[in-house]
Amino acid sequence: MRNREINNFLSRSILTTLLVITLSLSSSSITHAAVHTNNWAVLVCTSRFWFNYRHMANTLSLYRTVKRLGIPDERIILMLADDMACNARNKYPAQVFNNENHRLNLYGDNVEVDYRGYEVTVENFLRVLTGRHENAVPRSKRLLSDEGSHILLYMTGHGGDEFLKFQDSEELQSHDLADAVKQMKEKRRFKELLIMVDTCQAATLFSQLQSPGVLAIGSSMKGENSYSHHLDSDVGVSVVDRFTFYTLAFFERLNMYDNASLSSLFSSFNPNLLMSTAYYRTDLYQEQVEQVPVTNFFGSVMKTIHTDSAYRATSGKDNSRVKYDVTSSQSDDVDTRRMTSSDPGKQVDHPDIKLVKGGGCPHADWWNAIVEKFQGIKNGDMIVNYGLVGMLTLVAVSTWQSS
């Protein structure tokens, strides 16, 4: 009888421990999903042929802007349906301009094109969004986003009522885009998604979207055209569209440290200048656009260390004790780590600071160490599943022993 009571007690203790660990992992997973950790950009030019020069210039202009604001090339997927820089009609070989003054060559040394020419298809575009690639596709051509990613999806080309043309031979329908975004959400490939489209009747491309966390901006309403801005007489064609031109004008006033909101971007579009009505869909977006910086999508996610004074290095000969005081505050995803020393003249410059707590209950420290160890495991769902299986097994064993 005594052995049976001991067995029952041990079984209950183990079950309780596994339950607590499971709940800890689950809460950790939920918390992690709510954190904005990285930004990606997918920039797509869908048009071929020389007379669509402006669409390539549109895309390269956005490419330059997001790079300037801090998104690195490894987190940008650039899709260009044609190579205007090497076109025989181009008076300026290996150069692309978005203004007739020719001051800025958009096709410079640091352009990394991921999908070029006939690689830019509806199929490949949807594969990029959903992550359904063949094994041979390199990582550089994949959108390796996660549940903490903010993604900017920019598309430009010729479109109509609920479609966007690719290569003048196939179309991306509004339901294709909505289905891809739904798959992305189910697979936790983004936290928030901003879709920006510069084409005729752009607003109709968003009509089927239903996934939460999606914000959409279009250059024109249903029945409206999206117009080019100006003609370059040397190049012989229009070099930029109006919607993209005024988008660039807004961003040229900013740098990566500015806190201009999405609302200020929306209000900058003047229908008289665009010659169309810009459309914004915000019903699927949980945040207030007045409080969301444009750099949440067009810029980088940076961790900045704020200090009251300059860092100073400690001498290896001095064994004076260093005390670390870690404080956190959230302002544009900023983690603040402040380091103070018992000797004010000696401080250590180190970006990765661990908080060491002492003098507490040893059992509590031991338990916190175990929970922290489990929370550090990336594949938390697998651990949760194994924990549930283990719990069921222990319940069965406990019931068998009791009987």
KAMOUR-V867709 format. One record per helix or strand. SS is the DSSP state (~ for helix, > for strand). FROM is the first residue (numbers start at 0). TO is the last residue. If there is no record, write none. Layout:
# KAMOUR-V867709
ss=SS from=FROM to=TO
ss=SS from=FROM to=TO
This chain:
# KAMOUR-V867709
ss=~ from=1 to=32
ss=> from=37 to=44
ss=~ from=49 to=67
ss=~ from=72 to=74
ss=> from=75 to=79
ss=~ from=83 to=85
ss=> from=114 to=115
ss=~ from=116 to=118
ss=~ from=121 to=129
ss=~ from=138 to=140
ss=> from=148 to=155
ss=> from=158 to=159
ss=> from=162 to=165
ss=> from=169 to=172
ss=~ from=173 to=185
ss=> from=191 to=197
ss=~ from=201 to=205
ss=> from=213 to=217
ss=> from=227 to=231
ss=> from=236 to=240
ss=~ from=241 to=250
ss=> from=260 to=260
ss=~ from=261 to=266
ss=~ from=270 to=273
ss=> from=278 to=280
ss=~ from=288 to=290
ss=> from=292 to=292
ss=~ from=294 to=297
ss=> from=321 to=324
ss=> from=337 to=340
ss=~ from=361 to=374
ss=~ from=379 to=401
